[in-house]
């Protein structure tokens, strides 16, 4: 979700203060492709939530995405890594010109109230440079677990990025929950779109896996899973650099897409593996932004997750001890834990050395 706009949308002014079901619409928090997000208060309990409202007059595709998000969130209620849906439905907001009043139907979802998105935390380079890598890897670990939970229920997110990772604080501890599942997909079901619709991704092209930029996406379960694996890797790149992997590796993503469209019209198909060198160079740049003690592991993880050929991301893990795992992200989770432990040991050693120096001074 984006930050509140400087110029207030007239719909925001209209909706603020209105009642939807058992909730009172409060402060405007932001907006996305098809919805506004407000703070909401339950009129009986006083509980504070986030209310996501479908933009009035939204196109049919946006309506489908909004309804799809509600369906998927309810399927994922038992997943600890996904934002909780509390309620939802439809209600009427009265439009009045002072003479006539017309009820406007509104669709809404009530969600757990987050404190913000990871994107807000890492957007500013100066702020990002001061962040603790133990905390950043902890956030990334939360996302890995969330994606594992979703895939175990045959659901792909398909829009993984820092802006869709919400932070919740409980007892002074922060955790990350995945949100914005409008583009999500239950891959246990028959594809609902035409085959050619799956050749390209949807949304911000900078975050799109390379197969989408080259119009070579697919509609099988393994295609959705491979795209999410790429998204997991790209999120770690965002945490380190503030930029997604595709933007770093291929540069002008729109130019790449335009070239792919021209190739397709001429009956040609680009070779995804031709981008291997670009991605290795990007990985080398990214890991240089990380603490030295975790660079080797981070390089292996990113090289595997962000391979330009989707099938390669689904290949066996690079470490032999991980190859018996049935979940393709288990080894990534284990390697993340190793990186976190290394940083904690490093931090403890530095504290002990500092204490020793103070005693001897």
TALINCOR-V601378 format. One record per residue. RES is the residue in three letters. OMEGA is omega in whole degrees, 0 to 359 (NA if undefined). Layout:
res: [RES & RES]
omega: [OMEGA & OMEGA]
//
This chain:
res: [UNK & UNK & UNK & UNK & UNK & UNK & UNK & UNK & UNK & UNK & UNK & UNK & UNK & UNK & UNK & UNK & UNK & UNK & UNK & UNK & UNK & UNK & UNK & UNK & UNK & UNK & UNK & UNK & UNK & UNK & UNK & UNK & UNK & UNK & UNK & UNK & UNK & UNK & UNK & UNK & UNK & UNK & UNK & UNK & UNK & UNK & UNK & UNK & UNK & UNK & UNK & UNK & UNK & UNK & UNK & UNK & UNK & UNK & UNK & UNK & UNK & UNK & UNK & UNK & UNK & UNK & UNK & UNK & UNK & UNK & UNK & UNK & UNK & UNK & UNK & UNK & UNK & UNK & UNK & UNK & UNK & UNK & UNK & UNK & UNK & UNK & UNK & UNK & UNK & UNK & UNK & UNK & UNK & UNK & UNK & UNK & UNK & UNK & UNK & UNK & UNK & UNK & UNK & UNK & UNK & UNK & UNK & UNK & UNK & UNK & UNK & UNK & UNK & UNK & UNK & UNK & UNK & UNK & UNK & UNK & UNK & UNK & UNK & UNK & UNK & UNK & UNK & UNK & UNK & UNK & UNK & UNK & UNK & UNK & UNK & UNK & UNK & UNK & UNK & UNK & UNK & UNK & UNK & UNK & UNK & UNK & UNK & UNK & UNK & UNK & UNK & UNK & UNK & UNK & UNK & UNK & UNK & UNK & UNK & UNK & UNK & UNK & UNK & UNK & UNK & UNK & UNK & UNK & UNK & UNK & UNK & UNK & UNK & UNK & UNK & UNK & UNK & UNK & UNK & UNK & UNK & UNK & UNK & UNK & UNK & UNK & UNK & UNK & UNK & UNK & UNK & UNK & UNK & UNK & UNK & UNK & UNK & UNK & UNK & UNK & UNK & UNK & UNK & UNK & UNK & UNK & UNK & UNK & UNK & UNK & UNK & UNK & UNK & UNK & UNK & UNK & UNK & UNK & UNK & UNK & UNK & UNK & UNK & UNK & UNK & UNK & UNK & UNK & UNK & UNK & UNK & UNK & UNK & UNK & UNK & UNK & UNK & UNK & UNK & UNK & UNK & UNK & UNK & UNK & UNK & UNK & UNK & UNK & UNK & UNK & UNK & UNK & UNK & UNK & UNK & UNK & UNK & UNK & UNK & UNK & UNK & UNK & UNK & UNK & UNK & UNK & UNK & UNK & UNK & UNK & UNK & UNK & UNK & UNK & UNK & UNK & UNK & UNK & UNK & UNK & UNK & UNK & UNK & UNK & UNK & UNK & UNK & UNK & UNK & UNK & UNK & UNK & UNK & UNK & UNK & UNK & UNK & UNK & UNK & UNK & UNK & UNK & UNK & UNK & UNK & UNK & UNK & UNK & UNK & UNK & UNK & UNK & UNK & UNK & UNK & UNK & UNK & UNK & UNK & UNK & UNK & UNK & UNK & UNK & UNK & UNK & UNK & UNK & UNK & UNK & UNK & UNK & UNK & UNK & UNK & UNK & UNK & UNK & UNK & UNK & UNK & UNK & UNK & UNK & UNK & UNK & UNK & UNK & UNK & UNK & UNK & UNK & UNK & UNK & UNK & UNK & UNK & UNK & UNK & UNK & UNK]
omega: [179 & 178 & 179 & 181 & 180 & 177 & 186 & 176 & 179 & 177 & 178 & 179 & 181 & 187 & 182 & 178 & 181 & 178 & 174 & 184 & 181 & 186 & 176 & 181 & 182 & 186 & 176 & 182 & 181 & 181 & 177 & 183 & 185 & 183 & 169 & 175 & 179 & 166 & 180 & 180 & 175 & 189 & 181 & 185 & 184 & 179 & 182 & 182 & 170 & 178 & 178 & 186 & 176 & 181 & 177 & 180 & 181 & 178 & 185 & 181 & 177 & 177 & 179 & 179 & 181 & 180 & 177 & 179 & 179 & 179 & 183 & 180 & 178 & 176 & 185 & 183 & 182 & 181 & 182 & 184 & 182 & 181 & 183 & 170 & 186 & 186 & 178 & 180 & 180 & 178 & 181 & 171 & 183 & 172 & 183 & 174 & 181 & 180 & 181 & 177 & 181 & 178 & 179 & 180 & 183 & 172 & 183 & 172 & 176 & 186 & 173 & 182 & 178 & 179 & 180 & 178 & 176 & 179 & 179 & 182 & 187 & 187 & 182 & 183 & 181 & 178 & 181 & 182 & 181 & 183 & 180 & 182 & 173 & 179 & 180 & 178 & 175 & 176 & 181 & 178 & 178 & 181 & 178 & 179 & 180 & 179 & 176 & 180 & 180 & 181 & 178 & 178 & 177 & 179 & 176 & 181 & 175 & 179 & 184 & 176 & 186 & 181 & 181 & 176 & 185 & 181 & 175 & 182 & 177 & 181 & 178 & 176 & 180 & 174 & 182 & 177 & 177 & 179 & 179 & 182 & 182 & 179 & 180 & 184 & 170 & 188 & 171 & 181 & 177 & 177 & 184 & 181 & 176 & 181 & 182 & 179 & 181 & 179 & 183 & 179 & 178 & 179 & 184 & 184 & 181 & 182 & 186 & 173 & 185 & 179 & 177 & 179 & 180 & 175 & 181 & 177 & 181 & 184 & 177 & 181 & 182 & 178 & 179 & 180 & 180 & 178 & 177 & 177 & 178 & 179 & 177 & 179 & 181 & 178 & 177 & 176 & 177 & 181 & 183 & 190 & 186 & 181 & 175 & 186 & 184 & 179 & 179 & 189 & 185 & 176 & 183 & 186 & 179 & 178 & 178 & 179 & 179 & 178 & 179 & 178 & 178 & 178 & 181 & 179 & 180 & 179 & 180 & 177 & 179 & 179 & 181 & 182 & 179 & 180 & 183 & 183 & 178 & 183 & 177 & 177 & 179 & 179 & 180 & 178 & 184 & 185 & 176 & 179 & 184 & 175 & 186 & 186 & 181 & 186 & 183 & 180 & 180 & 179 & 180 & 182 & 182 & 179 & 182 & 185 & 186 & 174 & 182 & 178 & 186 & 182 & 181 & 178 & 181 & 180 & 181 & 180 & 181 & 181 & 185 & 183 & 183 & 192 & 177 & 182 & 180 & 180 & 184 & 178 & 180 & 183 & 178 & 178 & 180 & 180 & 176 & 177 & 179 & 179 & 179 & 179 & 179 & 180 & 179 & 177 & 178 & 180 & 180 & 179 & 179 & 179 & 179 & 179 & 179 & 179 & 179 & 179 & 179 & 180 & 183 & 182 & NA]
//
